Amino acid sequence: MHRTIIVDSSTKDSLIRLLDTLENSRSIRITLSCYSPISHNLDKAYVWKCLGLTISDGNFSALLKGYKTISFRGVTKYTAYSIIRSFLLLYAPINVRLMKNKARKEKYFYLSISSKRGNLVNYLLDILKRLVDNPRLLLCDLNLECLAALFSGLMDGDGYISEETGYQSISYKRDSRKGFVVSVILEYLSSKGLIKSMRYYGKPKYEHVFRFTNPKFLELCLKYIYHPLRSQRLFRYFKNYVRNYSCSFTIDELKIILGKASSAYIDWRRDRRSKVLVVYIDRSDFDVIKHLWLNNSYKPKPIILNHRVLIKITEKCTRELTILLNKCPEEINERALEKVKEYIKVTCEI
């Protein structure tokens, strides 16, 4: 018999606490306090997140042979948390029990989707089989968010992100049906410029190395990766990526900042062979727009100097500044307009 536990949310602390307190030979069923039938809509990103998890860590081969229960055997606590949180978004009751393992101190779990949700399981299995039969055809119909959710499911299950170097990989054996599907997904994402597919290692690693090349796709993956450790490391990688490779501001944000500028100048950083557009804003005007930095720790922090605030805009924003200048130059403060034009000119000359 299962002990049913109803949760109001899928927060990290509550779910991990449940897994920590689970004892040997005890089973629990985790479900949400409210129920909502899933809509048969392929644009539901959390459907693709769960499919990615099923491919990476689920009973993939058994499901293709006709088995009707989606299960995950021998997963660690944090992977179990990722699976539970993902499937709860589909309002799927999940059966969880602790697997006996005297050889290791770490806990391992067995999870399965309740047979009472047969329609959901059949729905997921139908998509899964179509993905195996013709993966490229199905992938072409997915929007960016669904692709990110699918890839995040693979990462939550079999992914690896280095803490220091940002080394990223997915573990799988290429000479299997699962390996074929994962390889096609990686090749498709690489062809779209979302990742760069790099070297595949055979025995004993069995892993495919890749790196992110699209900041929007990376940000969406960060939204759907629930494994606490991988999410934390990817967030650190994301902040460094944005600082090094992309503009930290959107065009609309630049319009707001330059619209409030009291003055601007170009900082010629000769020792680093780079140039920075430095914008000054009066403190009172900055208080009106400081919300732009809320929940965006990857943006360069404003420097407060008495009654003025200094904001640095790097060369990575040249494209956004050019679009803004061509689209609506009247939105830029007259005191900063000439400096913006000069900055774009000297940057494009390099």
C-alpha positions in Angstrom: 0.0 0.0 0.0 1.1 3.5 -0.8 1.0 6.4 1.7 -0.4 9.3 -0.3 1.2 12.7 0.3 -0.5 15.7 -1.2 1.7 18.7 -1.9 0.6 22.2 -2.7 3.7 23.0 -4.8 6.8 21.4 -6.2 9.3 23.5 -4.3 12.8 22.1 -3.8 12.8 22.0 0.0 9.5 20.2 0.5 10.2 17.5 -2.1 13.8 16.9 -1.0 12.7 16.7 2.6 10.2 14.0 1.6 13.0 12.0 -0.1 15.3 12.4 2.9 12.7 11.1 5.4 11.7 8.1 3.2 12.5 4.8 5.0 13.3 1.4 3.7 10.4 -0.7 2.4 8.1 2.3 2.6 6.3 3.6 -0.5 4.7 7.0 -0.9 2.5 8.5 -3.7 3.1 12.2 -4.3 0.3 14.2 -5.9 -0.8 17.8 -6.2 -3.7 19.1 -4.2 -5.5 20.2 -7.3 -6.1 18.1 -10.5 -6.2 19.3 -14.0 -6.4 17.0 -17.1 -3.6 17.6 -19.6 -4.4 19.1 -22.9 -3.2 17.2 -25.9 -1.1 20.0 -27.1 2.4 19.4 -28.4 3.5 22.9 -27.5 3.3 22.1 -23.8 7.0 22.4 -22.8 6.6 20.3 -19.7 5.5 17.4 -21.8 8.8 17.5 -23.6 10.7 17.9 -20.4 9.2 14.7 -19.1 9.9 12.9 -22.4 13.6 14.0 -22.2 13.7 12.5 -18.7 12.1 9.3 -19.9 14.6 9.0 -22.7 17.6 9.6 -20.5 16.8 7.8 -17.2 13.5 6.0 -17.8 12.7 2.4 -18.9 13.2 3.4 -22.5 13.6 0.0 -24.1 10.7 -1.6 -22.1 8.4 1.2 -23.2 9.2 0.7 -26.9 8.4 -3.0 -26.4 4.9 -2.2 -25.1 5.4 -1.8 -21.4 2.7 0.7 -20.1 4.3 2.0 -16.9 6.9 4.8 -17.1 9.4 4.1 -14.4 12.9 5.2 -13.2 15.1 2.7 -11.3 18.1 3.4 -9.2 18.1 7.2 -9.5 19.8 9.5 -6.9 18.0 11.9 -4.7 18.4 15.0 -6.8 17.5 13.2 -10.0 14.4 11.8 -8.3 13.6 15.4 -7.3 13.9 16.5 -10.9 11.6 13.7 -12.1 9.0 14.3 -9.4 8.9 18.0 -10.0 8.6 17.6 -13.8 5.8 15.0 -13.7 3.9 16.9 -11.1 3.6 19.7 -13.7 1.5 17.1 -15.7 -0.6 16.5 -12.5 0.7 12.9 -12.6 0.7 11.0 -9.2 4.1 9.5 -8.7 4.9 6.4 -6.7 8.2 6.6 -4.9 10.1 4.0 -2.8 13.6 3.7 -1.5 15.7 0.9 -3.0 17.7 -1.4 -0.7 21.4 -0.8 -1.2 23.7 -1.9 1.6 26.9 -1.5 -0.5 26.6 2.3 -0.7 25.7 5.0 1.7 23.9 7.1 -0.9 20.2 6.6 -1.3 18.7 5.3 -4.5 15.1 5.5 -5.5 12.5 3.8 -7.7 9.8 6.0 -9.2 6.8 5.1 -11.4 3.9 7.0 -12.8 0.6 5.8 -11.4 -1.4 3.4 -13.6 -4.5 5.5 -12.8 -3.2 8.1 -15.2 -3.3 5.7 -18.2 -4.4 8.4 -20.6 -1.3 10.5 -19.8 1.0 7.6 -20.1 -0.5 6.6 -23.4 -0.2 10.2 -24.6 3.5 10.4 -23.7 4.2 6.9 -25.2 2.6 7.9 -28.4 4.9 10.9 -28.8 7.9 8.9 -27.6 7.4 6.3 -30.3 6.9 8.9 -33.0 10.1 10.6 -31.8 11.9 7.2 -32.2 10.4 6.5 -35.6 11.2 9.8 -37.2 12.9 12.2 -34.7 13.9 14.9 -37.2 10.3 15.3 -38.5 9.0 15.8 -35.0 11.8 18.1 -33.9 11.1 20.4 -36.8 7.6 21.1 -35.4 8.9 22.2 -31.9 9.4 25.8 -30.9 12.5 27.0 -29.1 11.0 26.5 -25.6 9.9 22.9 -26.3 13.4 22.1 -27.7 14.9 23.6 -24.5 12.6 21.6 -22.3 13.4 18.4 -24.2 17.1 19.0 -23.9 16.8 20.0 -20.2 15.2 16.6 -19.6 18.2 14.9 -21.1 20.5 17.0 -19.0 18.5 16.4 -15.8 18.9 12.7 -16.3 22.3 12.1 -17.9 23.9 15.5 -18.1 27.1 16.8 -16.6 28.2 20.4 -16.0 31.6 21.1 -14.6 31.8 23.5 -11.6 35.0 25.2 -12.7 35.5 25.0 -16.4 31.9 24.8 -17.7 32.6 21.4 -19.3 29.2 20.1 -20.5 28.3 16.6 -21.7 25.6 14.0 -21.9 26.2 10.3 -21.2 24.8 7.6 -23.5 25.9 4.7 -25.6 25.7 5.6 -29.2 25.0 2.0 -30.5 21.5 1.8 -29.0 18.0 3.1 -29.8 18.3 5.6 -27.0 21.7 6.6 -28.3 20.3 7.1 -31.8 17.6 9.4 -30.5 19.9 11.4 -28.3 22.4 11.7 -31.2 19.8 13.0 -33.5 18.6 15.6 -31.0 22.1 16.9 -30.5 22.7 17.0 -34.2 19.5 18.9 -34.8 20.2 21.4 -32.0 23.7 21.9 -33.4 22.3 22.5 -37.0 20.1 25.2 -35.6 23.0 26.9 -33.9 21.7 26.3 -30.4 24.6 24.2 -29.3 27.9 23.1 -30.7 28.2 19.3 -30.8 31.8 18.3 -30.2 33.6 15.0 -29.5 31.9 11.7 -28.5 33.9 9.5 -26.2 33.5 5.7 -26.2 34.3 3.2 -23.4 34.7 3.9 -20.5 33.2 7.4 -20.7 30.3 7.0 -23.2 29.6 10.7 -23.3 29.1 13.4 -25.9 30.7 16.8 -25.2 28.9 20.0 -26.3 28.7 23.7 -25.5 25.9 26.2 -25.6 26.1 28.8 -28.5 22.7 30.6 -28.2 22.1 32.7 -25.1 18.3 32.6 -25.4 18.3 28.8 -25.7 20.7 28.6 -22.7 18.4 30.8 -20.6 15.4 28.6 -21.5 17.3 25.4 -20.5 18.2 27.1 -17.2 14.4 27.5 -16.7 13.7 23.8 -17.1 16.7 22.1 -15.5 15.6 21.2 -12.0 18.6 19.1 -10.7 19.9 21.5 -8.0 23.6 21.0 -8.6 23.4 21.2 -12.4 21.0 24.2 -12.2 23.4 26.0 -9.9 26.4 25.4 -12.1 24.6 26.2 -15.3 23.4 29.5 -13.8 27.0 30.4 -13.1 28.0 29.4 -16.6 25.1 31.5 -18.0 26.2 34.6 -16.2 29.7 34.3 -17.5 28.4 33.5 -21.0 26.3 36.6 -21.1 29.1 38.8 -19.8 31.6 37.4 -22.4 29.5 36.8 -25.5 26.3 38.8 -25.6 24.8 42.1 -24.7 23.5 42.3 -21.2 20.7 44.7 -22.2 17.8 44.4 -24.6 17.1 47.1 -27.2 14.2 48.4 -25.1 16.3 48.5 -22.0 19.0 50.5 -23.8 16.3 52.9 -25.0 15.3 53.5 -21.4 18.8 53.9 -20.2 19.9 56.3 -23.0 16.7 58.2 -22.7 17.6 59.1 -19.1 21.3 59.9 -19.8 22.7 63.2 -18.6 26.0 62.7 -20.4 28.2 60.0 -22.0 31.8 59.4 -23.0 33.9 56.6 -24.6 36.4 54.9 -22.3 39.3 53.8 -24.5 40.7 50.8 -22.7 43.9 50.7 -24.5 45.5 48.0 -22.4 42.6 45.6 -23.3 42.1 46.9 -26.8 38.5 47.5 -26.2 36.1 50.4 -25.8 33.2 51.0 -23.4 30.4 53.5 -23.7 30.0 55.1 -20.3 26.6 56.6 -19.6 25.9 59.0 -16.7 22.4 59.3 -15.2 21.3 61.6 -12.5 20.5 59.7 -9.3 16.8 60.8 -9.3 16.4 59.5 -12.8 18.2 56.3 -12.1 15.7 55.5 -9.2 13.0 55.5 -11.9 14.7 52.8 -14.0 16.6 50.8 -11.4 14.0 48.0 -11.7 15.9 46.9 -14.9 18.5 45.3 -12.6 16.0 43.4 -10.5 16.5 39.6 -10.8 19.2 40.2 -13.5 22.5 39.6 -11.7 24.3 39.1 -15.0 23.9 42.8 -15.9 26.9 45.0 -15.2 26.3 46.6 -11.8 25.7 50.4 -11.9 28.4 52.5 -10.1 26.9 55.1 -7.8 29.0 58.3 -7.6 27.4 60.8 -5.2 24.5 62.3 -7.2 25.2 60.4 -10.4 25.1 56.8 -11.5 27.6 55.4 -14.0 26.5 52.6 -16.4 28.9 50.8 -18.8 27.8 49.5 -22.2 30.3 47.2 -23.8 31.1 46.5 -27.5 28.9 43.4 -27.3 25.9 45.8 -27.5 27.0 47.4 -30.8 24.3 45.6 -32.7 21.5 46.6 -30.3 22.7 50.2 -30.3 22.8 50.3 -34.1 19.2 49.0 -34.3 18.1 51.5 -31.7 19.8 54.4 -33.5 18.3 53.4 -36.9 14.8 52.7 -35.4 14.2 55.6 -33.0 17.1 58.0 -32.5 14.6 60.5 -30.9 14.4 58.2 -27.9 18.1 58.8 -27.1 18.9 61.9 -25.0 20.5 64.6 -27.1 23.5 64.8 -24.7 24.3 61.1 -25.4 23.2 60.8 -29.0 26.5 62.0 -30.6 28.6 59.8 -28.4 26.4 56.8 -29.3 26.9 57.6 -33.0 30.7 57.9 -32.5 30.8 54.7 -30.4 29.1 52.7 -33.1 31.4 54.2 -35.8 34.7 53.5 -34.0 33.5 50.0 -33.0 32.4 49.0 -36.5 35.7 50.2 -37.9 37.7 47.6 -36.0 
